[in-house]
Amino acid sequence: MKQIPETIVLIETAKWLVKKGYSLNSISIPKGKGYTGNIKSIIEKELKNIGYDKKINYSSKGPDIIAENQDEIWKIECKGLSM
């Protein structure tokens, strides 16, 4: 069975938003069973690799990602996938 963890969905969604010109207002780090390692460091490394150097605010509440550009604010909830 193939699985795509929520962490990967969150990172790839954040990268997509940055590439589209959005600023990341906050990211909520997934917690609980199955989450290992320093997810925050992984997110920061991945975003730095695509040139995003703005400060990231982390939250334990609310949507997984809040991002905005001049015209829109996105509030995104990320989920993993098992196939």
N, C-alpha and C positions, 0 to 999 in steps of 0.2 A: 504494500500500500504506500503510495507516494504522499508525503506531507509537506506542506509549506507553512512553517511556523509563523505565528503572529509577528514576531520580532522582525522577520524578513519582510513581511508585508509593510510594516511600519517604516522600516529603513528605506525600502524602495519607493514608497509613497512620498516620504519626505524628500528624497532625491528628485523625484519627478516634479514635485511642487517647486523646489529650488530652481530646477532647469527651466521651468515655465515662468520664473521671475517672481515667485512668491517669497515673502519673508516668513520664517517660522516663529510664531509668537510663543508657542509652548508645545512641549512633547510630554506625554504621560508614559512613564516607563512601565511595561508589563511586569507583573509580579505573580508569584505563585508557583505551583508545581510545573516543572518542565523548563523554567527559566534559569539558565545558568550563566555564569560569567558576568562581566561588567558590561551590561547592555549599553549604558550611557557612553562608555569609551568607544564601543563599536560604532554607535550612531555618530559620535563626533568625528571619528576617523573617516567614516564613509562620506560624511558631508564635507569634510576638509579636502578629501580627494577630488571632489568636484568643484572646489573653489569657494565653498561657503565658509566664511570666517566670522559671521556674526555670532553674538552671544546667544546661547540657547537656554531658555527658561524651562525648567522641568517641574512637573506637577504630579501629584499623586491622585488628583481628582479631575473630572471633566473628560472631554474628548481626548483621544490618543494624540491627535495633532490639531493645532489651531494655526492657520496660516492666512496671510493676507497679501493682497497687492493693492494697487490704487483703486480698483473697482469692486473687489470682492473680499469676503472673509469666508474661509472654509473651516468647518468643524468636522473632523473625520474620525470615525471609529474603525479601527483595523481589526480584522479577524483572520485567523489561520485557515488552512484548508487541508482536508484529507480526501484523497481520491482512491 
